[in-house]
Amino acid sequence: MTTPMTGNMADQALRARALKVVPGGMYGHESTVLLPASYPQFFSRAEGAYIWDVDGNRYLDFMCAYGPNLLGYNNARVNDVAVAQLALGDTMTGPSAHFVDLAEALVGMVSHADWAMFCKNGTDATTMAMTTARAQTGKRRVLVAEGAYHGAAPWCTPMPGGIVPEERAFISKYQFNDIASLEAAVAAAGDDLAAIFAAPFKHDAFVDQFLPDPAYARRVRELCDQTGAMLVVDDVRAGFRLIRDCSWELVGVRPDLSCWGKSFANGHPISALLGSDSCREGASQIYATGSFWFAAVPMAAGVETLKILRESDYLEQSVRLGSQWRAGLDALAAKHGFALRQTGPVQMPQILFEDDPDFRVGFAWGEAMLRRGVYVHPWHNMFFCAAMTEADIAFALEAADDALGALRAQRATLEPHPVVMMMLGALAGEH
Ligand SMILES: *Cc1c(COP(=O)(O)O)cnc(C)c1O
């Protein structure tokens, strides 16, 4: 059943060319120096639940473009609408009518939201959440959970390159799910607290995932109410993957602001800041804009995607398939003598190996799955899309059976990966 690989000559050639004209050849989360050596860097196409690298190898894709693919790549309904709008106009001197349609659709679906503002990337939305909170409250300090990802701007990037401490002078840390650490950080902020940022669940890289303790989530709300600070839920990654609403509706807590991106236009480039009336005034004071922020195509795609989310069982299906994948993998791990730590919601799984502090087993697992036509990630949470089927899960489990069998034989000879060690060191130094 192993998918024959057609090699990686085209990928290698592109990497060599990129090295000459792109610093480091690639950057950020797309940099494959953070992945096992055999992972492809370049892709030629994507359809449904599958991606093809530039050498023509096909993979069942458990990364979903790191989140944007929610309904399946090339979803026909979304793309038809996008192509039709493209023929009419995309980036124009002002937005199209879809601007208002999309704002109405999001405000209609997300309980806490009374208004929407659109931007391009998740980082735009989280940064606007911060400035909106400061404009609304007239205060400066912002609390974020240790290790939580909120984007790549100087105030929040996880890597230290090019950042000066002054850019984070008003950012403080607390521990996710830890009420005492939150209260201490709020107390330390005194009367200068503008916002508390919360991840919908702890979905940090390299570690187990945790759902929010409802008592912790309620305490975040109370502390914001007591201090006048704005509560921000960063739903850029988890938005519409847990519920057709803001993710913290699941714990009964409504934020003042929520950040959206990645998937709500099924991969078309758009993000959003949603807010309640508690900070409408602040939002109207910030200067937020971008040349491409008002493009009509992604907004048309967003309106259609949201319609599909309301009409279809995409969410229930991803939970059903995610449960099958998790249970099947646990059984296969036991069969082959491995213990897995599978955490997070089943439709956004994190799969780590027990007793694998330097990720050498995780990396070998990733490579073994890749050779068998399944793209998994060794240290980042993964994603289900609505195009996945039971047959795909059966295919992935067959690959996993074979891969874990091979891994068992290989285990004693595995070596740690130097770049991962460097990355873990850099993240530890960040704290
Ligand atoms: C990806 C992500 C961001 C940043 O989004 P970009 O579109 O990459 O700028 C912010 N917050 C969370 C939780 C994310 O997963």
The ligand as a Gaussian input file, in Angstrom:
#p B3LYP/6-31G(d) Opt

LIG

0 1
 C       -1.773000      31.622000      12.995000
 C       -2.177000      32.307000      14.223000
 C       -2.053000      33.699000      14.359000
 C       -1.421000      34.552000      13.291000
 O       -2.104000      34.446000      12.095000
 P       -1.334000      34.824000      10.737000
 O       -2.380000      34.774000       9.695000
 O       -0.280000      33.779000      10.562000
 O       -0.747000      36.177000      10.923000
 C       -2.503000      34.293000      15.518000
 N       -3.041000      33.557000      16.497000
 C       -3.163000      32.225000      16.406000
 C       -3.792000      31.485000      17.531000
 C       -2.728000      31.551000      15.276000
 O       -2.833000      30.230000      15.200000

